[in-house]
Every structure is written in C-alpha cells, then in structure tokens.
C-alpha cells in the first residue's frame, strides 16, 4: 500500500464537444486506467504510473458537453518539482482525449449509415489512452484467441497478484502491474495460477523488452502511424491484431468476437465471421472510415444495445 499524501490541482479544457461521463465511464463498462476505479457523485478516482511515479487522480466536470472543463487533482508520494507536474498535466490531458478534435469524425459519421445515429447517442464521447504501453500490451495479449470474459479473468488475476495499491483521498485503488513487476514473474505461475496459457511466455518477454528500454506511448505518438506500428510489432507475441490495439494512432483491431459485430454491420446477418473473413472485414472498416476507424470502432462497441435494435440483428460483446 502506497500512501499518496501530496497533491496539486489543475484545470483541463477539452476540445468540444466533450462528454465527461461518457468519456471516463464508457457505456460498455471499460475502465479508464485501472479496473479498481471508483465512480461516485459524478467524480472518478483512478490511479496509474506516469514518468515512473505512482499517481492518484481525482477527476470531475465543471463544464458541459458544449463548453467542457475538468477539474483534476493529482496525488503523489512526495512533493515534486514543477517540471514533473507539467509532464503529468500534459500526459493526462492527452490520455483523456482532451486534445482530440472530433469535428472531422462527426462530418464523416453524419454520412455513414452505421454511425449517423450512434454519434447522436454518444455525442461528445472521446477515445482515451491506456495507462501505459505495458497496460495496452497486457490487454492485447490477453485478448488473443480468447473471449472477453476469459480475458477479464486473466487480467484480474494479474492485478490481484502483481499490482501496487495507491491510497489517496479516502480510496485504495490497485493499478495495472508495471513491466518491471511482470518481468520478474514466473511464466509457470502465470500459466498455472492465472491461466494465461501460451500467452504467459509472451507477456513476460514483452515486460522484459519494455523494461530494458522501449518507446513509451507518448513517444510512439510522435511517430507516424506506420512507424509506430512497425516498432510495436517488435514486441514478443505482438502481431497485426495486437499492434492495432496498442498503437496510440489507432487501428481497426478485428478478431473473432469483433468480426461477428462488424461482419454483420458491413455485410448482413449471414456474413461469414470466421478467421478467414477477418481480413475482409478489417479492409472494409479501413476503407469506410480511414484514420477514424478506431474512433468508429469505439462508438459502435459502446452503442451495441441501441445499434442492435436499429439494424434488427443481435450484436454481442462476447
């Protein structure tokens, strides 16, 4: 348990439209940075590592979707210098998607038969970044050849056994395990106790690679999308699908479960959704939405119940 007793505050003014609740508490239940987050009275408490520091974050909205403004309070173990505070502020602003202008996406969506109503349902929802490169790699590896429920079990075991707990502002929140922690872990233990299967080896090897020195998500964001993806695919066990999940520039990450959703939306209820159809589905998503394919993916996934009714087909997150 790490007590975070020092704090500083700042204001974030996102590019509108920006719906605070939809963005930090996405409808499908995805957490912002960690599974242990607390949402109470329209306020979110979460935690992550930034620049090697364990950071607790308290977020609330003091604006509207049209005129957004967030209050952020950051908690640390000790008082820190102004340069670190500035870095934390910049990184949090980016991870919260506050610097993303969605106007071009909304123009595209207004003419798209799938997205035109979904963007109305979720107006102001912004895509958000992962807590860290290793957190995104962990998610990507856990999703390989596994349904979401199975992936969640693997992730939860990892958090229970290897995470650090941040205690601040009356809350105790477990963060995603660091690459350093998993680099020291036993592949056999991950295999047997956390049921990671063949993925256990890749998870430990990826952690060790990142620990030795690998670009952060912020550094990968400075590369072109193609350069970043090429770099990411150097990580052990990371192929095209996983790299699209990790890449901070976005991508259209289609696997068996998402192929069922997008195959039906693109080609009708009788569309093939086995592995042979994945390339076709991915190509159609990129053709249709281009650089906004990940944002479109996020909007569709978080609007599944209403979208299912509109298209008259059962779309499932499983």
Secondary structure, 3 states (H helix, E strand, C coil): CEECCEEEEEEECCCCCCCHHHHHCCCCCCCCCCCCCEEECCEEEEEEEECCEEEEEEEEECCCCCCCCEEEEEEECCCCCHHHHHHHHHHHHHHCCCCCCCHHHHHHHHCCCCHHHHHHHCCCCCCCCCCCHHHHHHHHHHCCCCCHHHHHHHHHHHHHHHCCEEEECCEEEECCCCHHHHHCCCHHHHHHCCCCCCHHHHHHHHHHHHHHCCCCHHHHHCCCHHHHHHHHCCCCCCCHHHHHHHCCCCCCCCCHHHHHHHHHHHHCCCCCCCHHHHHHHHHHHHHHHHHHHHHHHHHHHCCHHHHHHHHCCCCCCC
